[in-house]
Amino acid sequence: MSEATTERKSSDWLWFLISTAICLTLLVLAPEYFWLALPAVLTFFVRALGVI
């Protein structure tokens, strides 16, 4: 695995964790809007797994 790929995966995992925290915060504070963060959570999760 190249260094650039490893760096991208690390970045994707970081963005996944940040977007998950945002999604959970929205779920607690404004439940009607938590779905706005779901595309970012799912996209970065799938990218971090290397599916896309």
mmCIF entry with sequence, helices, sheets and N, C-alpha, C, O atoms, coordinates in Angstrom:
data_MODEL
# 
_entry.id   MODEL 
# 
_entity.id                         1 
_entity.type                       polymer 
_entity.pdbx_number_of_molecules   1 
# 
_entity_poly.entity_id                      1 
_entity_poly.type                           'polypeptide(L)' 
_entity_poly.nstd_linkage                   no 
_entity_poly.nstd_monomer                   no 
_entity_poly.pdbx_seq_one_letter_code       MSEATTERKSSDWLWFLISTAICLTLLVLAPEYFWLALPAVLTFFVRALGVI 
_entity_poly.pdbx_seq_one_letter_code_can   MSEATTERKSSDWLWFLISTAICLTLLVLAPEYFWLALPAVLTFFVRALGVI 
_entity_poly.pdbx_strand_id                 A 
# 
loop_
_entity_poly_seq.entity_id 
_entity_poly_seq.num 
_entity_poly_seq.mon_id 
_entity_poly_seq.hetero 
1 1  MET n 
1 2  SER n 
1 3  GLU n 
1 4  ALA n 
1 5  THR n 
1 6  THR n 
1 7  GLU n 
1 8  ARG n 
1 9  LYS n 
1 10 SER n 
1 11 SER n 
1 12 ASP n 
1 13 TRP n 
1 14 LEU n 
1 15 TRP n 
1 16 PHE n 
1 17 LEU n 
1 18 ILE n 
1 19 SER n 
1 20 THR n 
1 21 ALA n 
1 22 ILE n 
1 23 CYS n 
1 24 LEU n 
1 25 THR n 
1 26 LEU n 
1 27 LEU n 
1 28 VAL n 
1 29 LEU n 
1 30 ALA n 
1 31 PRO n 
1 32 GLU n 
1 33 TYR n 
1 34 PHE n 
1 35 TRP n 
1 36 LEU n 
1 37 ALA n 
1 38 LEU n 
1 39 PRO n 
1 40 ALA n 
1 41 VAL n 
1 42 LEU n 
1 43 THR n 
1 44 PHE n 
1 45 PHE n 
1 46 VAL n 
1 47 ARG n 
1 48 ALA n 
1 49 LEU n 
1 50 GLY n 
1 51 VAL n 
1 52 ILE n 
# 
_struct_asym.id          A 
_struct_asym.entity_id   1 
# 
loop_
_struct_conf.conf_type_id 
_struct_conf.id 
_struct_conf.pdbx_PDB_helix_id 
_struct_conf.beg_label_comp_id 
_struct_conf.beg_label_asym_id 
_struct_conf.beg_label_seq_id 
_struct_conf.pdbx_beg_PDB_ins_code 
_struct_conf.end_label_comp_id 
_struct_conf.end_label_asym_id 
_struct_conf.end_label_seq_id 
_struct_conf.pdbx_end_PDB_ins_code 
_struct_conf.beg_auth_comp_id 
_struct_conf.beg_auth_asym_id 
_struct_conf.beg_auth_seq_id 
_struct_conf.end_auth_comp_id 
_struct_conf.end_auth_asym_id 
_struct_conf.end_auth_seq_id 
_struct_conf.pdbx_PDB_helix_class 
_struct_conf.details 
_struct_conf.pdbx_PDB_helix_length 
HELX_P HELX_P1 AA1 GLU A 3  ? LEU A 29 ? GLU A 3  LEU A 29 1 ? 27 
HELX_P HELX_P2 AA2 PRO A 31 ? ALA A 37 ? PRO A 31 ALA A 37 5 ? 7  
HELX_P HELX_P3 AA3 LEU A 38 ? LEU A 49 ? LEU A 38 LEU A 49 1 ? 12 
# 
_struct_conf_type.id          HELX_P 
_struct_conf_type.criteria    ? 
_struct_conf_type.reference   ? 
# 
loop_
_atom_site.group_PDB 
_atom_site.id 
_atom_site.type_symbol 
_atom_site.label_atom_id 
_atom_site.label_alt_id 
_atom_site.label_comp_id 
_atom_site.label_asym_id 
_atom_site.label_entity_id 
_atom_site.label_seq_id 
_atom_site.pdbx_PDB_ins_code 
_atom_site.Cartn_x 
_atom_site.Cartn_y 
_atom_site.Cartn_z 
_atom_site.occupancy 
_atom_site.B_iso_or_equiv 
_atom_site.pdbx_formal_charge 
_atom_site.auth_seq_id 
_atom_site.auth_comp_id 
_atom_site.auth_asym_id 
_atom_site.auth_atom_id 
_atom_site.pdbx_PDB_model_num 
ATOM 1   N N  . MET A 1 1  ? 0.849   -1.170 0.000  1.00 0.00 ? 1  MET A N  1 
ATOM 2   C CA . MET A 1 1  ? 0.000   0.000  0.000  1.00 0.00 ? 1  MET A CA 1 
ATOM 3   C C  . MET A 1 1  ? 0.899   1.239  0.000  1.00 0.00 ? 1  MET A C  1 
ATOM 4   O O  . MET A 1 1  ? 1.837   1.333  0.790  1.00 0.00 ? 1  MET A O  1 
ATOM 5   N N  . SER A 1 2  ? 0.611   2.158  -0.866 1.00 0.00 ? 2  SER A N  1 
ATOM 6   C CA . SER A 1 2  ? 1.459   3.337  -0.964 1.00 0.00 ? 2  SER A CA 1 
ATOM 7   C C  . SER A 1 2  ? 1.179   4.309  0.175  1.00 0.00 ? 2  SER A C  1 
ATOM 8   O O  . SER A 1 2  ? 0.157   4.228  0.855  1.00 0.00 ? 2  SER A O  1 
ATOM 9   N N  . GLU A 1 3  ? 2.106   5.215  0.356  1.00 0.00 ? 3  GLU A N  1 
ATOM 10  C CA . GLU A 1 3  ? 1.980   6.198  1.433  1.00 0.00 ? 3  GLU A CA 1 
ATOM 11  C C  . GLU A 1 3  ? 0.787   7.121  1.207  1.00 0.00 ? 3  GLU A C  1 
ATOM 12  O O  . GLU A 1 3  ? 0.104   7.495  2.160  1.00 0.00 ? 3  GLU A O  1 
ATOM 13  N N  . ALA A 1 4  ? 0.534   7.490  -0.042 1.00 0.00 ? 4  ALA A N  1 
ATOM 14  C CA . ALA A 1 4  ? -0.598  8.372  -0.357 1.00 0.00 ? 4  ALA A CA 1 
ATOM 15  C C  . ALA A 1 4  ? -1.924  7.691  -0.031 1.00 0.00 ? 4  ALA A C  1 
ATOM 16  O O  . ALA A 1 4  ? -2.848  8.334  0.469  1.00 0.00 ? 4  ALA A O  1 
ATOM 17  N N  . THR A 1 5  ? -2.020  6.398  -0.310 1.00 0.00 ? 5  THR A N  1 
ATOM 18  C CA . THR A 1 5  ? -3.246  5.655  -0.009 1.00 0.00 ? 5  THR A CA 1 
ATOM 19  C C  . THR A 1 5  ? -3.455  5.556  1.492  1.00 0.00 ? 5  THR A C  1 
ATOM 20  O O  . THR A 1 5  ? -4.576  5.713  1.976  1.00 0.00 ? 5  THR A O  1 
ATOM 21  N N  . THR A 1 6  ? -2.389  5.298  2.227  1.00 0.00 ? 6  THR A N  1 
ATOM 22  C CA . THR A 1 6  ? -2.483  5.217  3.680  1.00 0.00 ? 6  THR A CA 1 
ATOM 23  C C  . THR A 1 6  ? -2.900  6.553  4.271  1.00 0.00 ? 6  THR A C  1 
ATOM 24  O O  . THR A 1 6  ? -3.721  6.606  5.187  1.00 0.00 ? 6  THR A O  1 
ATOM 25  N N  . GLU A 1 7  ? -2.331  7.635  3.743  1.00 0.00 ? 7  GLU A N  1 
ATOM 26  C CA . GLU A 1 7  ? -2.682  8.967  4.227  1.00 0.00 ? 7  GLU A CA 1 
ATOM 27  C C  . GLU A 1 7  ? -4.146  9.279  3.938  1.00 0.00 ? 7  GLU A C  1 
ATOM 28  O O  . GLU A 1 7  ? -4.833  9.869  4.772  1.00 0.00 ? 7  GLU A O  1 
ATOM 29  N N  . ARG A 1 8  ? -4.628  8.883  2.757  1.00 0.00 ? 8  ARG A N  1 
ATOM 30  C CA . ARG A 1 8  ? -6.021  9.139  2.396  1.00 0.00 ? 8  ARG A CA 1 
ATOM 31  C C  . ARG A 1 8  ? -6.962  8.352  3.294  1.00 0.00 ? 8  ARG A C  1 
ATOM 32  O O  . ARG A 1 8  ? -7.992  8.870  3.724  1.00 0.00 ? 8  ARG A O  1 
ATOM 33  N N  . LYS A 1 9  ? -6.608  7.087  3.583  1.00 0.00 ? 9  LYS A N  1 
ATOM 34  C CA . LYS A 1 9  ? -7.447  6.277  4.453  1.00 0.00 ? 9  LYS A CA 1 
ATOM 35  C C  . LYS A 1 9  ? -7.494  6.858  5.862  1.00 0.00 ? 9  LYS A C  1 
ATOM 36  O O  . LYS A 1 9  ? -8.550  6.867  6.494  1.00 0.00 ? 9  LYS A O  1 
ATOM 37  N N  . SER A 1 10 ? -6.372  7.338  6.350  1.00 0.00 ? 10 SER A N  1 
ATOM 38  C CA . SER A 1 10 ? -6.343  7.959  7.674  1.00 0.00 ? 10 SER A CA 1 
ATOM 39  C C  . SER A 1 10 ? -7.226  9.195  7.694  1.00 0.00 ? 10 SER A C  1 
ATOM 40  O O  . SER A 1 10 ? -7.969  9.431  8.648  1.00 0.00 ? 10 SER A O  1 
ATOM 41  N N  . SER A 1 11 ? -7.136  9.970  6.644  1.00 0.00 ? 11 SER A N  1 
ATOM 42  C CA . SER A 1 11 ? -7.961  11.169 6.532  1.00 0.00 ? 11 SER A CA 1 
ATOM 43  C C  . SER A 1 11 ? -9.439  10.809 6.454  1.00 0.00 ? 11 SER A C  1 
ATOM 44  O O  . SER A 1 11 ? -10.273 11.473 7.069  1.00 0.00 ? 11 SER A O  1 
ATOM 45  N N  . ASP A 1 12 ? -9.765  9.765  5.704  1.00 0.00 ? 12 ASP A N  1 
ATOM 46  C CA . ASP A 1 12 ? -11.161 9.337  5.600  1.00 0.00 ? 12 ASP A CA 1 
ATOM 47  C C  . ASP A 1 12 ? -11.705 8.866  6.937  1.00 0.00 ? 12 ASP A C  1 
ATOM 48  O O  . ASP A 1 12 ? -12.846 9.163  7.289  1.00 0.00 ? 12 ASP A O  1 
ATOM 49  N N  . TRP A 1 13 ? -10.880 8.124  7.689  1.00 0.00 ? 13 TRP A N  1 
ATOM 50  C CA . TRP A 1 13 ? -11.335 7.692  9.011  1.00 0.00 ? 13 TRP A CA 1 
ATOM 51  C C  . TRP A 1 13 ? -11.543 8.889  9.939  1.00 0.00 ? 13 TRP A C  1 
ATOM 52  O O  . TRP A 1 13 ? -12.492 8.914  10.721 1.00 0.00 ? 13 TRP A O  1 
ATOM 53  N N  . LEU A 1 14 ? -10.664 9.867  9.851  1.00 0.00 ? 14 LEU A N  1 
ATOM 54  C CA . LEU A 1 14 ? -10.821 11.065 10.679 1.00 0.00 ? 14 LEU A CA 1 
ATOM 55  C C  . LEU A 1 14 ? -12.103 11.802 10.328 1.00 0.00 ? 14 LEU A C  1 
ATOM 56  O O  . LEU A 1 14 ? -12.861 12.194 11.215 1.00 0.00 ? 14 LEU A O  1 
ATOM 57  N N  . TRP A 1 15 ? -12.348 11.992 9.029  1.00 0.00 ? 15 TRP A N  1 
ATOM 58  C CA . TRP A 1 15 ? -13.579 12.672 8.602  1.00 0.00 ? 15 TRP A CA 1 
ATOM 59  C C  . TRP A 1 15 ? -14.817 11.863 8.973  1.00 0.00 ? 15 TRP A C  1 
ATOM 60  O O  . TRP A 1 15 ? -15.856 12.440 9.291  1.00 0.00 ? 15 TRP A O  1 
ATOM 61  N N  . PHE A 1 16 ? -14.721 10.544 8.937  1.00 0.00 ? 16 PHE A N  1 
ATOM 62  C CA . PHE A 1 16 ? -15.837 9.700  9.358  1.00 0.00 ? 16 PHE A CA 1 
ATOM 63  C C  . PHE A 1 16 ? -16.155 9.936  10.833 1.00 0.00 ? 16 PHE A C  1 
ATOM 64  O O  . PHE A 1 16 ? -17.318 10.084 11.207 1.00 0.00 ? 16 PHE A O  1 
ATOM 65  N N  . LEU A 1 17 ? -15.120 9.971  11.665 1.00 0.00 ? 17 LEU A N  1 
ATOM 66  C CA . LEU A 1 17 ? -15.342 10.190 13.102 1.00 0.00 ? 17 LEU A CA 1 
ATOM 67  C C  . LEU A 1 17 ? -15.913 11.574 13.381 1.00 0.00 ? 17 LEU A C  1 
ATOM 68  O O  . LEU A 1 17 ? -16.796 11.725 14.226 1.00 0.00 ? 17 LEU A O  1 
ATOM 69  N N  . ILE A 1 18 ? -15.416 12.580 12.676 1.00 0.00 ? 18 ILE A N  1 
ATOM 70  C CA . ILE A 1 18 ? -15.930 13.943 12.857 1.00 0.00 ? 18 ILE A CA 1 
ATOM 71  C C  . ILE A 1 18 ? -17.381 14.025 12.423 1.00 0.00 ? 18 ILE A C  1 
ATOM 72  O O  . ILE A 1 18 ? -18.212 14.592 13.132 1.00 0.00 ? 18 ILE A O  1 
ATOM 73  N N  . SER A 1 19 ? -17.692 13.459 11.255 1.00 0.00 ? 19 SER A N  1 
ATOM 74  C CA . SER A 1 19 ? -19.072 13.528 10.769 1.00 0.00 ? 19 SER A CA 1 
ATOM 75  C C  . SER A 1 19 ? -20.020 12.702 11.637 1.00 0.00 ? 19 SER A C  1 
ATOM 76  O O  . SER A 1 19 ? -21.190 13.057 11.784 1.00 0.00 ? 19 SER A O  1 
ATOM 77  N N  . THR A 1 20 ? -19.527 11.606 12.213 1.00 0.00 ? 20 THR A N  1 
ATOM 78  C CA . THR A 1 20 ? -20.343 10.818 13.137 1.00 0.00 ? 20 THR A CA 1 
ATOM 79  C C  . THR A 1 20 ? -20.641 11.622 14.396 1.00 0.00 ? 20 THR A C  1 
ATOM 80  O O  . THR A 1 20 ? -21.762 11.592 14.904 1.00 0.00 ? 20 THR A O  1 
ATOM 81  N N  . ALA A 1 21 ? -19.645 12.336 14.898 1.00 0.00 ? 21 ALA A N  1 
ATOM 82  C CA . ALA A 1 21 ? -19.859 13.182 16.078 1.00 0.00 ? 21 ALA A CA 1 
ATOM 83  C C  . ALA A 1 21 ? -20.879 14.277 15.778 1.00 0.00 ? 21 ALA A C  1 
ATOM 84  O O  . ALA A 1 21 ? -21.734 14.579 16.610 1.00 0.00 ? 21 ALA A O  1 
ATOM 85  N N  . ILE A 1 22 ? -20.788 14.865 14.597 1.00 0.00 ? 22 ILE A N  1 
ATOM 86  C CA . ILE A 1 22 ? -21.755 15.888 14.205 1.00 0.00 ? 22 ILE A CA 1 
ATOM 87  C C  . ILE A 1 22 ? -23.154 15.291 14.108 1.00 0.00 ? 22 ILE A C  1 
ATOM 88  O O  . ILE A 1 22 ? -24.128 15.894 14.559 1.00 0.00 ? 22 ILE A O  1 
ATOM 89  N N  . CYS A 1 23 ? -23.246 14.106 13.519 1.00 0.00 ? 23 CYS A N  1 
ATOM 90  C CA . CYS A 1 23 ? -24.540 13.440 13.375 1.00 0.00 ? 23 CYS A CA 1 
ATOM 91  C C  . CYS A 1 23 ? -25.150 13.130 14.746 1.00 0.00 ? 23 CYS A C  1 
ATOM 92  O O  . CYS A 1 23 ? -26.341 13.358 14.958 1.00 0.00 ? 23 CYS A O  1 
ATOM 93  N N  . LEU A 1 24 ? -24.352 12.619 15.664 1.00 0.00 ? 24 LEU A N  1 
ATOM 94  C CA . LEU A 1 24 ? -24.851 12.312 17.005 1.00 0.00 ? 24 LEU A CA 1 
ATOM 95  C C  . LEU A 1 24 ? -25.252 13.576 17.757 1.00 0.00 ? 24 LEU A C  1 
ATOM 96  O O  . LEU A 1 24 ? -26.240 13.582 18.491 1.00 0.00 ? 24 LEU A O  1 
ATOM 97  N N  . THR A 1 25 ? -24.478 14.645 17.570 1.00 0.00 ? 25 THR A N  1 
ATOM 98  C CA . THR A 1 25 ? -24.824 15.921 18.197 1.00 0.00 ? 25 THR A CA 1 
ATOM 99  C C  . THR A 1 25 ? -26.158 16.425 17.672 1.00 0.00 ? 25 THR A C  1 
ATOM 100 O O  . THR A 1 25 ? -27.006 16.876 18.442 1.00 0.00 ? 25 THR A O  1 
ATOM 101 N N  . LEU A 1 26 ? -26.341 16.347 16.367 1.00 0.00 ? 26 LEU A N  1 
ATOM 102 C CA . LEU A 1 26 ? -27.617 16.753 15.786 1.00 0.00 ? 26 LEU A CA 1 
ATOM 103 C C  . LEU A 1 26 ? -28.761 15.862 16.279 1.00 0.00 ? 26 LEU A C  1 
ATOM 104 O O  . LEU A 1 26 ? -29.873 16.344 16.492 1.00 0.00 ? 26 LEU A O  1 
ATOM 105 N N  . LEU A 1 27 ? -28.496 14.578 16.459 1.00 0.00 ? 27 LEU A N  1 
ATOM 106 C CA . LEU A 1 27 ? -29.519 13.661 16.943 1.00 0.00 ? 27 LEU A CA 1 
ATOM 107 C C  . LEU A 1 27 ? -29.987 14.039 18.342 1.00 0.00 ? 27 LEU A C  1 
ATOM 108 O O  . LEU A 1 27 ? -31.162 13.885 18.675 1.00 0.00 ? 27 LEU A O  1 
ATOM 109 N N  . VAL A 1 28 ? -29.058 14.535 19.160 1.00 0.00 ? 28 VAL A N  1 
ATOM 110 C CA . VAL A 1 28 ? -29.409 14.928 20.522 1.00 0.00 ? 28 VAL A CA 1 
ATOM 111 C C  . VAL A 1 28 ? -30.056 16.316 20.557 1.00 0.00 ? 28 VAL A C  1 
ATOM 112 O O  . VAL A 1 28 ? -31.072 16.515 21.222 1.00 0.00 ? 28 VAL A O  1 
ATOM 113 N N  . LEU A 1 29 ? -29.463 17.266 19.843 1.00 0.00 ? 29 LEU A N  1 
ATOM 114 C CA . LEU A 1 29 ? -29.915 18.654 19.937 1.00 0.00 ? 29 LEU A CA 1 
ATOM 115 C C  . LEU A 1 29 ? -31.069 19.009 18.998 1.00 0.00 ? 29 LEU A C  1 
ATOM 116 O O  . LEU A 1 29 ? -31.949 19.792 19.354 1.00 0.00 ? 29 LEU A O  1 
ATOM 117 N N  . ALA A 1 30 ? -31.058 18.435 17.812 1.00 0.00 ? 30 ALA A N  1 
ATOM 118 C CA . ALA A 1 30 ? -32.099 18.739 16.828 1.00 0.00 ? 30 ALA A CA 1 
ATOM 119 C C  . ALA A 1 30 ? -32.408 17.467 16.038 1.00 0.00 ? 30 ALA A C  1 
ATOM 120 O O  . ALA A 1 30 ? -31.956 17.322 14.902 1.00 0.00 ? 30 ALA A O  1 
ATOM 121 N N  . PRO A 1 31 ? -33.169 16.550 16.623 1.00 0.00 ? 31 PRO A N  1 
ATOM 122 C CA . PRO A 1 31 ? -33.397 15.245 15.997 1.00 0.00 ? 31 PRO A CA 1 
ATOM 123 C C  . PRO A 1 31 ? -34.001 15.317 14.592 1.00 0.00 ? 31 PRO A C  1 
ATOM 124 O O  . PRO A 1 31 ? -33.774 14.430 13.768 1.00 0.00 ? 31 PRO A O  1 
ATOM 125 N N  . GLU A 1 32 ? -34.757 16.360 14.328 1.00 0.00 ? 32 GLU A N  1 
ATOM 126 C CA . GLU A 1 32 ? -35.384 16.456 13.011 1.00 0.00 ? 32 GLU A CA 1 
ATOM 127 C C  . GLU A 1 32 ? -34.384 16.773 11.901 1.00 0.00 ? 32 GLU A C  1 
ATOM 128 O O  . GLU A 1 32 ? -34.724 16.676 10.722 1.00 0.00 ? 32 GLU A O  1 
ATOM 129 N N  . TYR A 1 33 ? -33.148 17.154 12.262 1.00 0.00 ? 33 TYR A N  1 
ATOM 130 C CA . TYR A 1 33 ? -32.137 17.504 11.257 1.00 0.00 ? 33 TYR A CA 1 
ATOM 131 C C  . TYR A 1 33 ? -30.928 16.575 11.232 1.00 0.00 ? 33 TYR A C  1 
ATOM 132 O O  . TYR A 1 33 ? -29.981 16.832 10.489 1.00 0.00 ? 33 TYR A O  1 
ATOM 133 N N  . PHE A 1 34 ? -30.934 15.501 12.025 1.00 0.00 ? 34 PHE A N  1 
ATOM 134 C CA . PHE A 1 34 ? -29.747 14.637 12.069 1.00 0.00 ? 34 PHE A CA 1 
ATOM 135 C C  . PHE A 1 34 ? -29.458 13.988 10.725 1.00 0.00 ? 34 PHE A C  1 
ATOM 136 O O  . PHE A 1 34 ? -28.306 13.680 10.421 1.00 0.00 ? 34 PHE A O  1 
ATOM 137 N N  . TRP A 1 35 ? -30.485 13.778 9.924  1.00 0.00 ? 35 TRP A N  1 
ATOM 138 C CA . TRP A 1 35 ? -30.301 13.119 8.623  1.00 0.00 ? 35 TRP A CA 1 
ATOM 139 C C  . TRP A 1 35 ? -29.447 13.951 7.675  1.00 0.00 ? 35 TRP A C  1 
ATOM 140 O O  . TRP A 1 35 ? -28.922 13.414 6.700  1.00 0.00 ? 35 TRP A O  1 
ATOM 141 N N  . LEU A 1 36 ? -29.294 15.238 7.932  1.00 0.00 ? 36 LEU A N  1 
ATOM 142 C CA . LEU A 1 36 ? -28.463 16.075 7.066  1.00 0.00 ? 36 LEU A CA 1 
ATOM 143 C C  . LEU A 1 36 ? -26.988 15.650 7.096  1.00 0.00 ? 36 LEU A C  1 
ATOM 144 O O  . LEU A 1 36 ? -26.261 15.862 6.126  1.00 0.00 ? 36 LEU A O  1 
ATOM 145 N N  . ALA A 1 37 ? -26.557 15.059 8.193  1.00 0.00 ? 37 ALA A N  1 
ATOM 146 C CA . ALA A 1 37 ? -25.163 14.622 8.314  1.00 0.00 ? 37 ALA A CA 1 
ATOM 147 C C  . ALA A 1 37 ? -24.953 13.186 7.818  1.00 0.00 ? 37 ALA A C  1 
ATOM 148 O O  . ALA A 1 37 ? -23.811 12.756 7.659  1.00 0.00 ? 37 ALA A O  1 
ATOM 149 N N  . LEU A 1 38 ? -26.018 12.451 7.575  1.00 0.00 ? 38 LEU A N  1 
ATOM 150 C CA . LEU A 1 38 ? -25.879 11.051 7.186  1.00 0.00 ? 38 LEU A CA 1 
ATOM 151 C C  . LEU A 1 38 ? -25.102 10.829 5.889  1.00 0.00 ? 38 LEU A C  1 
ATOM 152 O O  . LEU A 1 38 ? -24.293 9.903  5.841  1.00 0.00 ? 38 LEU A O  1 
ATOM 153 N N  . PRO A 1 39 ? -25.303 11.628 4.828  1.00 0.00 ? 39 PRO A N  1 
ATOM 154 C CA . PRO A 1 39 ? -24.514 11.388 3.616  1.00 0.00 ? 39 PRO A CA 1 
ATOM 155 C C  . PRO A 1 39 ? -23.004 11.463 3.852  1.00 0.00 ? 39 PRO A C  1 
ATOM 156 O O  . PRO A 1 39 ? -22.250 10.665 3.294  1.00 0.00 ? 39 PRO A O  1 
ATOM 157 N N  . ALA A 1 40 ? -22.563 12.404 4.665  1.00 0.00 ? 40 ALA A N  1 
ATOM 158 C CA . ALA A 1 40 ? -21.133 12.519 4.959  1.00 0.00 ? 40 ALA A CA 1 
ATOM 159 C C  . ALA A 1 40 ? -20.658 11.314 5.767  1.00 0.00 ? 40 ALA A C  1 
ATOM 160 O O  . ALA A 1 40 ? -19.591 10.766 5.491  1.00 0.00 ? 40 ALA A O  1 
ATOM 161 N N  . VAL A 1 41 ? -21.432 10.905 6.749  1.00 0.00 ? 41 VAL A N  1 
ATOM 162 C CA . VAL A 1 41 ? -21.050 9.750  7.577  1.00 0.00 ? 41 VAL A CA 1 
ATOM 163 C C  . VAL A 1 41 ? -20.892 8.514  6.704  1.00 0.00 ? 41 VAL A C  1 
ATOM 164 O O  . VAL A 1 41 ? -19.877 7.820  6.775  1.00 0.00 ? 41 VAL A O  1 
ATOM 165 N N  . LEU A 1 42 ? -21.880 8.246  5.893  1.00 0.00 ? 42 LEU A N  1 
ATOM 166 C CA . LEU A 1 42 ? -21.847 7.034  5.071  1.00 0.00 ? 42 LEU A CA 1 
ATOM 167 C C  . LEU A 1 42 ? -20.780 7.104  3.991  1.00 0.00 ? 42 LEU A C  1 
ATOM 168 O O  . LEU A 1 42 ? -20.110 6.106  3.723  1.00 0.00 ? 42 LEU A O  1 
ATOM 169 N N  . THR A 1 43 ? -20.610 8.258  3.370  1.00 0.00 ? 43 THR A N  1 
ATOM 170 C CA . THR A 1 43 ? -19.603 8.399  2.319  1.00 0.00 ? 43 THR A CA 1 
ATOM 171 C C  . THR A 1 43 ? -18.202 8.174  2.862  1.00 0.00 ? 43 THR A C  1 
ATOM 172 O O  . THR A 1 43 ? -17.431 7.408  2.283  1.00 0.00 ? 43 THR A O  1 
ATOM 173 N N  . PHE A 1 44 ? -17.860 8.833  3.968  1.00 0.00 ? 44 PHE A N  1 
ATOM 174 C CA . PHE A 1 44 ? -16.516 8.672  4.514  1.00 0.00 ? 44 PHE A CA 1 
ATOM 175 C C  . PHE A 1 44 ? -16.295 7.280  5.091  1.00 0.00 ? 44 PHE A C  1 
ATOM 176 O O  . PHE A 1 44 ? -15.167 6.787  5.078  1.00 0.00 ? 44 PHE A O  1 
ATOM 177 N N  . PHE A 1 45 ? -17.339 6.638  5.596  1.00 0.00 ? 45 PHE A N  1 
ATOM 178 C CA . PHE A 1 45 ? -17.206 5.270  6.084  1.00 0.00 ? 45 PHE A CA 1 
ATOM 179 C C  . PHE A 1 45 ? -16.871 4.317  4.944  1.00 0.00 ? 45 PHE A C  1 
ATOM 180 O O  . PHE A 1 45 ? -15.970 3.487  5.063  1.00 0.00 ? 45 PHE A O  1 
ATOM 181 N N  . VAL A 1 46 ? -17.598 4.439  3.847  1.00 0.00 ? 46 VAL A N  1 
ATOM 182 C CA . VAL A 1 46 ? -17.366 3.570  2.701  1.00 0.00 ? 46 VAL A CA 1 
ATOM 183 C C  . VAL A 1 46 ? -15.990 3.849  2.073  1.00 0.00 ? 46 VAL A C  1 
ATOM 184 O O  . VAL A 1 46 ? -15.298 2.919  1.659  1.00 0.00 ? 46 VAL A O  1 
ATOM 185 N N  . ARG A 1 47 ? -15.596 5.125  2.002  1.00 0.00 ? 47 ARG A N  1 
ATOM 186 C CA . ARG A 1 47 ? -14.261 5.453  1.473  1.00 0.00 ? 47 ARG A CA 1 
ATOM 187 C C  . ARG A 1 47 ? -13.161 4.907  2.374  1.00 0.00 ? 47 ARG A C  1 
ATOM 188 O O  . ARG A 1 47 ? -12.147 4.412  1.882  1.00 0.00 ? 47 ARG A O  1 
ATOM 189 N N  . ALA A 1 48 ? -13.350 4.993  3.691  1.00 0.00 ? 48 ALA A N  1 
ATOM 190 C CA . ALA A 1 48 ? -12.331 4.498  4.622  1.00 0.00 ? 48 ALA A CA 1 
ATOM 191 C C  . ALA A 1 48 ? -12.199 2.974  4.526  1.00 0.00 ? 48 ALA A C  1 
ATOM 192 O O  . ALA A 1 48 ? -11.108 2.437  4.720  1.00 0.00 ? 48 ALA A O  1 
ATOM 193 N N  . LEU A 1 49 ? -13.287 2.282  4.233  1.00 0.00 ? 49 LEU A N  1 
ATOM 194 C CA . LEU A 1 49 ? -13.221 0.844  4.072  1.00 0.00 ? 49 LEU A CA 1 
ATOM 195 C C  . LEU A 1 49 ? -12.598 0.451  2.731  1.00 0.00 ? 49 LEU A C  1 
ATOM 196 O O  . LEU A 1 49 ? -12.202 -0.699 2.539  1.00 0.00 ? 49 LEU A O  1 
ATOM 197 N N  . GLY A 1 50 ? -12.515 1.399  1.816  1.00 0.00 ? 50 GLY A N  1 
ATOM 198 C CA . GLY A 1 50 ? -11.904 1.140  0.527  1.00 0.00 ? 50 GLY A CA 1 
ATOM 199 C C  . GLY A 1 50 ? -12.868 0.566  -0.503 1.00 0.00 ? 50 GLY A C  1 
ATOM 200 O O  . GLY A 1 50 ? -12.437 0.008  -1.512 1.00 0.00 ? 50 GLY A O  1 
ATOM 201 N N  . VAL A 1 51 ? -14.157 0.695  -0.260 1.00 0.00 ? 51 VAL A N  1 
ATOM 202 C CA . VAL A 1 51 ? -15.151 0.180  -1.200 1.00 0.00 ? 51 VAL A CA 1 
ATOM 203 C C  . VAL A 1 51 ? -15.236 1.059  -2.436 1.00 0.00 ? 51 VAL A C  1 
ATOM 204 O O  . VAL A 1 51 ? -15.389 0.563  -3.552 1.00 0.00 ? 51 VAL A O  1 
ATOM 205 N N  . ILE A 1 52 ? -15.137 2.365  -2.232 1.00 0.00 ? 52 ILE A N  1 
ATOM 206 C CA . ILE A 1 52 ? -15.122 3.292  -3.385 1.00 0.00 ? 52 ILE A CA 1 
ATOM 207 C C  . ILE A 1 52 ? -13.835 4.084  -3.365 1.00 0.00 ? 52 ILE A C  1 
ATOM 208 O O  . ILE A 1 52 ? -13.611 4.921  -4.241 1.00 0.00 ? 52 ILE A O  1 
# 
